[in-house]
């Protein structure tokens, strides 16, 4: 099998290395060059869904489960890149009790509308533009360059104004915003753009544009459904909605009433996927393991997501993606990850390290990281430590590192991350591999 890093450009490698060394977190672009241990899941999702059900207009809901620091965010980033490769719009949304609790539909709509990204070109840095309005503006610009203003106007009037979505106001707002961009009508862009992003806009301001219904807490979930339906009509293959619970107590905190509302929302989303009301949509919801324990008290949801086996070749329709069942054991996983990181380092720094010396060093670092338990992710400690060692090997010369040095570096890295955790958000998780 060809090494995936063999096609890695130096410019992308430099950006990836910066993220890995500074924070130990998955980079915005190029996560596929680092990915190991979960390929069996991605292969099933590619074959069964992105190249199968979703391309045929179906939809699916997947629950991604892992301990904190167990690779949930990393996996969602892999799903995002996989979707982009197949022409899908994506929205990665981090959920938290204060910023975006999942049981608040209006906040979720706003977060999705602001996070939408069209498939980027090649491996260039993600553009600063993001969100529904930027996506529409870029789409108009591309169509103008390709076919001219007259053809774009005809497309907006005859196709976009007749998109097969449930809500007429949303459809009119999308078409009206596109026409405002085409005609350089800035005031109209401001009004309809704010509306599409879920901001509070007086009804009088958008009524004259054929938009009669505001986006509110009561209809936000239906509007999100319409937004996903619109993406295929605009020419994209589908939509990936990637929700990531970042807080240890989920985005609902510990309130049972909010928990019920969250489970109601999830049940509705699972049902919509089940009956094909979200054409071409993948919904992935990443949670800690105790989530399934809490769902047992809510049979209506448990019955919908329960399956005898997690997702695999033998059970491709299962809802659960269990990242505690990886393709590799912990030590082998870190060794494989370290090999990918070394390849990124070599591409970024234009060097070639001694494979024998570094294989021994990597094995020692991986063994120490895999055998230790901390309040922070051992994978993140491993990533930052290994990147630092690679820099040292270039700066002062390649050499075997001792077990004592490895232990010292690993423990120092863990203490630093624990101190940062305590100083920022006690109890909150880190975005980890």
HELIX and SHEET records of a PDB file:
HELIX    1   1 UNK A    4  UNK A    7  5                                   4    
HELIX    2   2 UNK A   10  UNK A   23  1                                  14    
HELIX    3   3 UNK A   31  UNK A   33  5                                   3    
HELIX    4   4 UNK A   39  UNK A   44  1                                   6    
HELIX    5   5 UNK A   45  UNK A   53  3                                   9    
HELIX    6   6 UNK A   72  UNK A   85  1                                  14    
HELIX    7   7 UNK A  105  UNK A  115  1                                  11    
HELIX    8   8 UNK A  132  UNK A  147  1                                  16    
HELIX    9   9 UNK A  149  UNK A  158  1                                  10    
HELIX   10  10 UNK A  160  UNK A  162  5                                   3    
HELIX   11  11 UNK A  168  UNK A  182  1                                  15    
HELIX   12  12 UNK A  186  UNK A  196  1                                  11    
HELIX   13  13 UNK A  203  UNK A  207  1                                   5    
HELIX   14  14 UNK A  220  UNK A  233  1                                  14    
HELIX   15  15 UNK A  256  UNK A  274  1                                  19    
HELIX   16  16 UNK A  290  UNK A  295  1                                   6    
HELIX   17  17 UNK A  299  UNK A  305  1                                   7    
HELIX   18  18 UNK A  330  UNK A  349  1                                  20    
HELIX   19  19 UNK A  355  UNK A  371  1                                  17    
HELIX   20  20 UNK A  378  UNK A  395  1                                  18    
HELIX   21  21 UNK A  403  UNK A  423  1                                  21    
SHEET    1   A 5 UNK A  88  UNK A  95  0                                        
SHEET    2   A 5 UNK A 238  UNK A 245  1                                        
SHEET    3   A 5 UNK A 281  UNK A 287  1                                        
SHEET    4   A 5 UNK A  59  UNK A  65  1                                        
SHEET    5   A 5 UNK A 320  UNK A 322  1                                        
END                                                                             
